[in-house]
Amino acid sequence: MKIFVTGAAGFIGANLVMQLLKREKAVDILGIDSLNDYYDPAIKDFRLAEIEKIATEHPDSKWRFVKGNIADKALIDSLFSEFKPDIVVNLAAQAGVRYSITNPDAYVESNLIGFYNILEACRHSYDNGADGVKHLVYASSSSVYGSNKKVPYSTDDKVDNPVSLYAATKKSNELMAHAYSKLYNTPSTGLRFFTVYGPAGRPDMAYFGFTDKLLKDETIKIFNYGNCKRDFTYIDDIVEGVIRVMNKAPERKNGEDGLPIPPYAVYNIGNSNPENLLDFVQILQEELIAAEVLPEDYDFEAHKELVPMQPGDVPVTYADTSALERDFGFHPSTPLRKGLRNFARWYKQFYQ
């Protein structure tokens, strides 16, 4: 099986590659990542080094990495032509709600142009009667639910009210994928991830940023005066969901008009257990002390500031995962404390 993973040095991408190398026999993986400096490249280098270790331990499988940008159409086309992937997992994207307000160009380049290049490459993989790509799996986001009031969020909900450009690009990905599934019979599945966290995660996420600030004796800002809830989903659960989805593409079939019914699906992957932000901070501080990242007598109250909601944010995220459970028999279940404990121990080892 040949698998092309974009964003392979990213948080989800790297963990996916590592699990595939461990679990699949004789798998052939090609990874691509631009290794940009949106956050500390040392963490991306760390992830790639971990992949190399595992690849060495599994010589029956193949792992190759290319530094490049999915917005480079000529590069993507040449990689598809040479590698001929069976499965494509598109995880390369410019992430982050707040950054999309200050640097929108990055989102258009990666999330729109880059994703278009992937779709086009998948389309042309069928040229001249070739089997081509059997399944395109791509990252969407819980951000697409925007200002929806109904919870838990269901993939049956209407999602036409994005509150950030990031969310708008992710909804656009779903629409683009649907069009290509209809026009070219490309099996595709979008995954709406809910607040992914864990060891070697993204430093722009709250749990990571809070830890950095507390170590520097800075104040952490808790938005909406602490009245926020997030459906935190541990990285191992996300990867398990991705792998199960990868191996079961939407079925190709024709409608009464003889034209393809789009082999297209979208699923939520979340813990379905939103945690109050203040409770989350309490657990994080306890685990940081237990891991000896912070001293036992650390004064957290002096380092917390309750502030109003910020632009682009939402008060709650909450995943309805009933479709994921129905179709794949899987429901993320890692408790927040266990996940934050693993993060705290990694942070201690990596930085201290």
ABEGO torsion letter per residue (X at the ends): XBBBBBGAABAAAAAAAAAAAAABBGBBBBBBBAGBAABBAAAAAAAAAAAAAAAAABAABBBBBBBBBAABAAAAAAAAAAAGBABBBBABBBBEAAAAAABAAAAAAAAAAAAAAAAAAAAAAABGGBAEBABBBBBBBAAAAEABABOBBBAABBBABBABAAAAAAAAAAAAAAAAAAAAGBBBBBBBBBGBBEBGBBAABAAAAAAAAAAAGBBBBBBGGGABBBBBBBAAAAAAAAAAAAABBBBBBBBAAGBBBBBBBBBBBBAGBBBBAAAAAAAAAAAAAAAGABBAABBAAAABBBBBBBBGBBABBBBBAAAAAAAAGBBBABBAAAAAAAAAAAAAAAAX
